[in-house]
Amino acid sequence: MRALMIEGVGQSALRDVADPVPGAGEVLIAVKHVGLCGSDLSTFSGLNPLVSLPRIPGHEIGAEIVCTGVDVPADYAPGKRVIVIPYTACGTCSSCRQGRVNACRTNKTLGVQQNGGLAERFVLPYGKLILNDKLPPRHLALVEPLSVGFHAAARGRVKAGDRVAVIGCGMIGMGAVAGAVTRGAEVIAIDIGDKTQMALRYGARHAIDAAKEDVVARVNEITGGDGADVVIEAVGLPATFTQSIDIACFSGRVVYIGYSKAPVSYETKWFNMKELDIMGSRNATIDDFQAVITYLEGLGHAPDDLISKVFPFADADQALPYWAENRAQTLKVMIEL
């Protein structure tokens, strides 16, 4: 079968790889749609320290069941459509013992610490598949990235009436926007260019173009000088890491989804003076996946506007170069098999 392989920095190609065979408790799926993530682009650009090359990317996967191994429940029948949960959990580390398996110490995400799903077929344990024949096939691959944003909103304990600032309105940030909106929050979307306008279409109340406005001053204006109850950072730059502290209110919560590739210098007095809750957010839980599925199934319009460009699998080797050249204008690149 064929798979997309990132072979070196700035180098990707379609290659022949071995056909997978399901074992006990496993399911063979035909991959139908794969969304490219920022982690895939970082791997392609040589900026992902978690990846060794060559690597098959892809962990935002919508697929269809081909066949199963033994000991798989009958519900997982050939032809059923599925969403892939792309993380692993050891079950024994401190995170797993607390039930926070999304933050497993030895997690191996598809396409990052192990080969991913940008291949014609793939094998997974049936427990890593969510059956769903209601969402359109293309939208199945939107569930995982939106779930990461929904998880950040859950980590921030967002509740009705909160004013939530989301810094970065890429796909993960859009998940945070939608997740906060579904919890009844008043969302302030912060980014550069047109992405904030997309956030407004998905329920954000305010949009701040960081290239044209003073973000701190504008947030203070919107919040009557208080600052945001919750700040969700989905960029991963030193400047936005420190900006999150600046725009958080006293006794506010700050959630970091992105991680900075360079050291960050803080004026730490604000941690104490504001008595902030500062949290990391990693991956997503099954509850987050289910919340996004419910959200998408009840959405009043098709979320196709979240998908910037679709490449057929035959042209998959062009997708990452395209995104690298058009990053500012691109929300989501998807491969269709």
Secondary structure, 3 states (H helix, E strand, C coil): CEEEEEEECCEEEEEECCCCCCCCCEEEEEEEEEECCHHHHHHHCCCCCCCCCCECCCCEEEEEEEEECCCCCCCCCCCCEEEECCCCCCCCCHHHHCCCHHHCCCCCCECCCECCCCECEEEEEHHHEEECCCCCHHHHCCHHHHHHHHHHHHHCCCCCCCEEEEECCCHHHHHHHHHHHHCCCEEEEEECCCHHHHHHHCCCCEEEECCCCCHHHHHHHHCCCCCEEEEEECCCCHHHHHHHHHHEEEEEEEEECCCCCCCCCCCCHHHHHCCCEEEECCCCCHHHHHHHHHHHHHCCCCHHHHCCEEEEHHHHHHHHHHHHHCHHHCCCEEEEC
